[in-house]
Structure formats: C-alpha cells, structure tokens
Amino acid sequence: MPLPEVLARIEAAARRAGRDPASVRLVAVTKGRDLAEIERKVLRYGDFPLGENRIQEARAKIAAWPEREWHFIGPLQRNKVRYLRPFRLVHSVDSLRLAEALAARAKREGYRPRILLEVNVAREPQKHGFDPDEVDAAVQAVRQLEPLELRGLMTMAPLAEDPEEVRWVFRELARMARHLGLPELSMGMSGDFEVAVEEGATLVRVGRALFEG
Ligand SMILES: *Cc1c(COP(=O)(O)O)cnc(C)c1O
C-alpha cells in the first residue's frame, strides 16, 4: 500500500478515537530493504523516521544516510550497545541489564540515549520484553539510570488474523504508560496499526504494508 494510504489510515483511526492525527508518527520499518527501495517507497513522500532491527544492516545504511532519523527496534545483546549512538530512539530495551550497559556506555561517551521499554504484554514465551508484572519496578530502576531518557513503552502484539483480537494488548500497554506518566507508546505493525492508533499509539512501526503489495 503506498505510504500516503498508510498515513490516511492512521489519520482516520486517530479521528475515530478523538485523537489529534499529528500525535501519531509513522516509523517506516526498512529492515531487509535496500536504499533504492527505501527512497522509492518511503522518502519520496517525506522524511520519515526509519526503523531497523539488526545492528550490522543498520550500520551500513546509516553510513550511507547519516542525516536521517534512525530508530532501533530489534533485540540487542549488551555487547552491542556501543553501536546505538546514531539512533534517535531505541524502542526495544528488554532487560535491566541492557539498560545498565547502555547507560554506562552513554555516560562514558557523554550523550543521552532516548529509550522505550519493551513489554511482552501477552506473555508469549518466544517474545522479548518485560513481563507486565515487572514493568513498574523496571521503570523505577531505569529512571535512576543516568543519562538514559526513558520516553515510553513498546510492544509487539501476537499475530492475529483479526486485529480486534489484540486490541486488549494495546489498551493494556496504554494503561501502563498512563499510570507511569510515560508519553510515548510504540505499538502497531502492518496488520494491526489502525487498532493500535485507536488505542493511543504515538509511534507505529510499519514495514510490509509499505513495501509489499
Ligand atoms: C519487522 C518489525 C516491524 C514491522 O512489521 P511489519 O509486519 O513488516 O509491518 C515492527 N516492529 C518490529 C520490532 C519489527 O521487527
């Protein structure tokens, strides 16, 4: 689906929920796509943030386009935190040990990483993220970790044929973020971004819908 159609759907979903469409940003997930495709399917429509989930691949693309706004959305080992500096936002901090490693590195380098904590709302065994019961304590701990700037929460909903089946996941993440006073909610992918926007997403991470079909 062409990017303007994704934007139109985001806007319609926001209006249905009585939200300002300008409060939702599209993060174009560019993993596995080359620069020419990204120009053709994303950047010709505007300067959208670009989401990558593998450090090696992201590093090559960032080297080509250092001026773009890059977001990291994938799982990360602690020994890779040194590569996170070019990313404007890290969506996928999924353990306290990773947050600590990033804080230590950033302190040495003198910068302030902006992060989200990933929550495994549906408690899927194969998924990354904090258990919902751990989130309050994790947020408290991360708030003590200078120089991290904790901006919000992120989740990946279970795969579902009907996105209505996962509405509760988005609603639950939004409830947690509200309760914790966190402004950013990264939720919604190609199959479920409209429901996520209705439930309060401020960042939707869309890949396939932009590049396929
Ligand atoms: C790949 C990916 C997306 C995008 O998924 P699509 O189904 O391609 O829209 C979003 N978030 C994360 C963390 C991803 O890895």
PDBQT file of the ligand as one rigid body, heavy atoms in Angstrom, charges set to zero:
ROOT
HETATM    1  C1  LIG A 301       9.585  -6.097  11.377  1.00  0.00    +0.000 C 
HETATM    2  C2  LIG A 301       9.114  -5.337  12.552  1.00  0.00    +0.000 A 
HETATM    3  C3  LIG A 301       8.038  -4.452  12.429  1.00  0.00    +0.000 A 
HETATM    4  C4  LIG A 301       7.267  -4.252  11.141  1.00  0.00    +0.000 C 
HETATM    5  O1  LIG A 301       6.465  -5.347  10.888  1.00  0.00    +0.000 OA
HETATM    6  P1  LIG A 301       5.589  -5.406   9.558  1.00  0.00    +0.000 P 
HETATM    7  O2  LIG A 301       4.680  -6.550   9.809  1.00  0.00    +0.000 OA
HETATM    8  O3  LIG A 301       6.553  -5.619   8.447  1.00  0.00    +0.000 OA
HETATM    9  O4  LIG A 301       4.871  -4.112   9.448  1.00  0.00    +0.000 OA
HETATM   10  C5  LIG A 301       7.661  -3.744  13.560  1.00  0.00    +0.000 A 
HETATM   11  N1  LIG A 301       8.309  -3.897  14.741  1.00  0.00    +0.000 NA
HETATM   12  C6  LIG A 301       9.348  -4.733  14.874  1.00  0.00    +0.000 A 
HETATM   13  C7  LIG A 301      10.002  -4.840  16.213  1.00  0.00    +0.000 C 
HETATM   14  C8  LIG A 301       9.783  -5.480  13.798  1.00  0.00    +0.000 A 
HETATM   15  O5  LIG A 301      10.812  -6.316  13.945  1.00  0.00    +0.000 OA
ENDROOT
TORSDOF 0
